[in-house]
Structures are given as structure tokens and as C-alpha cells.
Amino acid sequence: YCFHDDQTLATKATWVFEFVCRKNLSLIYPYLDHIFKHLPEVKADGALRSMGLMCELITIAYYKEKDQALKEQFTSTHKDIMIEQCFDWLITQQKVACQVRAMTSLFYLGTEREWIHDELRQLLDRGIPTGSPGYQARAKTVLKQINVFETKLKHKD
């Protein structure tokens, strides 16, 4: 019901979905194809906030926690959709809760796909002067993470 045409129903369903993601993310793994197929259709602020959280939790589980079950389920196609949506959420001036989740998600995705960090850095540098305090704080944190990641990468070579 998260992707239902009735926005009231969809928003309430995404609240439940968010709770499930927070408590046991692995419960959604079998449904990733369906979720990512419909992710671009989500438009309501509350639902976007929940989907942004899901993206953040998935990228943390995949890249930071190295969740083996997720490694088998989270495909290149899912990543492509997530990348597009997260950049869209940053560019289209969504609520800050959705944007900060997108920043973190893109940071982790950028550890695999090099071009993402360059694009993300440009967006954040442009957004910091006019962003809310929450946006500014997360953007600065993500920019530091990118710099640390790139420094480690240079010393590896």
C-alpha cells in the first residue's frame, strides 16, 4: 500500500514500512524489486521521508555493515534507481529529512561508483549557503566523509 494512489493510505502504509525498516530491515529484502520499481512514483512528503530512510538504512547495511543477505538481493538496477532518486530529492528541494538521508545514501553509493562523489560535492557546496541548519550540518559531515574516503583511496595506491 506504500505506492497506492490514495495518498492518505500510502502515507500511513509508509509509516508502518518505516517502522519495519528500523526494526528488521531484512524483512524487506525479498520485496526490493517491487519497492525500487515504484520508488520513483512516491511524491508525498511523509512517504518520501520514509523512503529516504529506507535508502539510507539499505546503503549503511550494504556498504558499512556488509550485510551478506542484502549483498545477494541489492542489485545494480536497484542502485541505479536509488542514485537517480537520491539526486532528484536533492535537486528538487524536498524536505530536509529526505535530503539528509539522500546525502548519506549517495556517499555510500559513491564508494562504489566514483562519479557520484564529484556530483554530490558540487550539489552540497551549492546547497550549504542557503540550506537549513540540518541540511548544512549533514552536508558538512558528508563532505568530510568524502574527503576521508578519497584520502584513504590515494594512500592505498
GICORJO-V475800 format. One record per residue. RES is the residue in three letters. SS is DSSP state (~ for helix, > for strand, _ for the rest). D_LAST is the distance of its C-alpha to the last C-alpha in Angstrom with 1 decimal. Layout:
BEGIN
res->[RES,RES]
ss->[SS,SS]
d_last->[D_LAST,D_LAST]
END
This chain:
BEGIN
res->[TYR,CYS,PHE,HIS,ASP,ASP,GLN,THR,LEU,ALA,THR,LYS,ALA,THR,TRP,VAL,PHE,GLU,PHE,VAL,CYS,ARG,LYS,ASN,LEU,SER,LEU,ILE,TYR,PRO,TYR,LEU,ASP,HIS,ILE,PHE,LYS,HIS,LEU,PRO,GLU,VAL,LYS,ALA,ASP,GLY,ALA,LEU,ARG,SER,MET,GLY,LEU,MET,CYS,GLU,LEU,ILE,THR,ILE,ALA,TYR,TYR,LYS,GLU,LYS,ASP,GLN,ALA,LEU,LYS,GLU,GLN,PHE,THR,SER,THR,HIS,LYS,ASP,ILE,MET,ILE,GLU,GLN,CYS,PHE,ASP,TRP,LEU,ILE,THR,GLN,GLN,LYS,VAL,ALA,CYS,GLN,VAL,ARG,ALA,MET,THR,SER,LEU,PHE,TYR,LEU,GLY,THR,GLU,ARG,GLU,TRP,ILE,HIS,ASP,GLU,LEU,ARG,GLN,LEU,LEU,ASP,ARG,GLY,ILE,PRO,THR,GLY,SER,PRO,GLY,TYR,GLN,ALA,ARG,ALA,LYS,THR,VAL,LEU,LYS,GLN,ILE,ASN,VAL,PHE,GLU,THR,LYS,LEU,LYS,HIS,LYS,ASP]
ss->[_,_,_,_,_,_,~,~,~,~,~,~,~,~,~,~,~,~,~,~,~,~,~,_,~,~,~,~,~,~,~,~,~,~,~,~,~,~,~,~,~,_,_,_,~,~,~,~,~,~,~,~,~,~,~,~,~,~,~,~,~,~,~,~,_,_,_,~,~,~,~,~,~,_,_,~,~,~,~,~,~,~,~,~,~,~,~,~,~,~,~,_,_,_,_,~,~,~,~,~,~,~,~,~,~,~,~,~,~,~,_,_,_,_,~,~,~,~,~,~,~,~,~,~,~,~,~,~,_,_,_,_,~,~,~,~,~,~,~,~,~,~,~,~,~,~,~,~,~,~,~,~,~,~,~,~,_]
d_last->[47.9,44.8,45.1,48.9,50.7,52.6,50.2,52.0,51.6,47.9,47.1,48.8,47.1,43.7,44.6,45.3,42.1,40.1,41.9,40.9,37.2,37.3,39.1,37.7,35.1,35.2,38.7,37.6,35.1,37.8,38.7,35.3,36.4,39.6,37.9,35.3,37.9,40.0,37.5,37.9,41.7,41.5,42.9,44.7,43.1,43.6,42.3,39.2,38.5,38.7,36.5,33.9,34.0,33.7,30.5,29.0,30.1,28.8,25.3,25.2,26.6,24.2,20.8,21.5,24.2,23.1,26.8,27.3,30.6,29.0,26.1,29.0,30.8,28.4,28.0,26.1,29.4,29.8,26.4,27.5,30.8,29.3,26.9,29.9,32.2,29.9,29.4,33.1,34.0,32.1,33.6,37.1,37.7,38.3,39.3,36.7,36.5,35.3,32.9,31.1,30.7,29.2,26.7,25.4,25.5,23.5,20.8,20.3,20.7,18.1,15.5,16.2,17.3,15.2,18.3,20.2,18.5,19.4,22.9,23.4,22.4,25.0,27.6,27.3,27.4,30.6,32.1,31.7,34.5,37.1,35.9,37.7,36.7,35.2,33.2,32.0,31.0,29.0,27.4,26.3,24.9,23.0,21.6,20.4,18.9,17.0,15.8,14.7,12.9,11.0,10.3,9.0,6.7,5.5,5.4,3.8,0.0]
END
